[in-house]
Amino acid sequence: MGVGEWGLVQPPTPIPQPPIHMPTPLEIKKTGNEITVRWDDGHASVYAIKYLRSECMCANCVSEVTGLRILDPRTVADDLTVLNAEHVGRYGVKFMFSDRHDDGIYTWERLRELCRCEECNRAKANPA
């Protein structure tokens, strides 16, 4: 590692990595109290709206200092719904929940991680 002109250590040159394909949604649809995401790899994820709201990672729901969850999932209403959804750049979605919470950005990666279907649970239990 070299030293820059201000005495800062320069990081080593990164080793090129092959690109990893992160699935992206083809469709996000609300049906009743669920959100269904159809992914470009053929997978479909179904999320209870209450579960998505409980998993929000914004600074109002998770402490930026400690990383501990502030939002108690038990306080999220059972009849919560999504009023609106909008793309955030090319990397995620932002939901407006009926409790007026809309601070969280659900990246495609995070949304896929939140999938609790049998196939995804097996993949999490047995990473390649």
N, C-alpha and C positions, 0 to 999 in steps of 0.2 A: 504494500500500500504506500502510496506517495503522500507527500505533505503539500497542501496547497499554499498559495502565497500568504494566507493569513494564519498559517499553522494548523489548519483544519486537516484532519485525516480524510483522504479520499477513499471511498469504498472501492473494493475490487470490482473489476468489470464483471457484470453478471454473465453467467453461462446461459446461452440461448436455450430455451425450453420449447419443446413442440407445443403448439397451441392446443389448449384444452377446450373442447366444445362444451359450452354451457347451454343447456336447452333454453329456448325462449318460447314464450306463450304465443300460440296462434289465436287463441280466443280466451277471454275471461268473461264468465257469465254468472249472474246471480239467479238462483232458483230457490225460492222459499227462504230458508234460513241458512243456505249454503252458497259458497262460491266455488265454481268449477273452472279449473284451468286446463285447457287442452294444449299440450306442449308439442313442439316441432319434432320431437323424437317419437311421437305416437302415444306417449303416456298421458293419462288424465288424472289430475289431482282434485279431490273434493275436500273442501275445508268448511267446518262449521264457522259461521261468522263470529260467534262468541270466542272460539278458539283463536282465530286470526287477531281479533282485538286484544285478547289476553297475551298474545305473543309480540305485541308492538315493542320495538326497541328504541323508540324516541326518548329524548332526555326527560320527558315527563313520566315515562313508564319505567325507565331503567336509569339508575344513578350514573352520571358520567364519571363520578369520582371513584365509587366502589364497584360499579358494575352490577350491583344488586338490584333486583326487581323492586320497583316502588309500587307499581300497580298490583293490587291483590286480585287475582283472577276471580275470586269469589264475589267481588263487587261488580263484575260485569253482568249486566242484565241478560237474562235468558232470551228475551224477545228482541235483542239488539239486531239491527239490520244495517245494510250498507246503502247509503243514499246516493253515492256517486263514487266513481273510480276514474282516475286519470293517470296516463303514462307519465313517468318521470324520466326524461331523457330516453335513452335506449337501454336502460338497465333496471327499471323497476316500475312499481305502481304505488299510488297513494290512494287509500280509501278514505271516504268521508263516512264515518259511522253515525248511526242515529243518536248517539250520545254527544255528537258534534266534535268528536275527536278526529283530527285529520293530520296529526303531526308526523306520523310514522311513514317511512318509505320502506316498502317491502321489495328488496332487490330480487331479481329472478332467482339468484342463487339461494337466498334466504327462503323465498317462497317454496322452492323445490325441497329444501331441507325440512320444511315444516310439514311436508306430505307424510301422512301417517298410514298410507295404504300398506297392504301386506308386502307387496313387492319392494317398496322403499324401506320398510322396516327390516326386511331380510338383508337388503343391501347395506344398511347402517350397521347391522349386527355382524356382517361378514364382509368388511371392506376388501376390495381386490388388492 
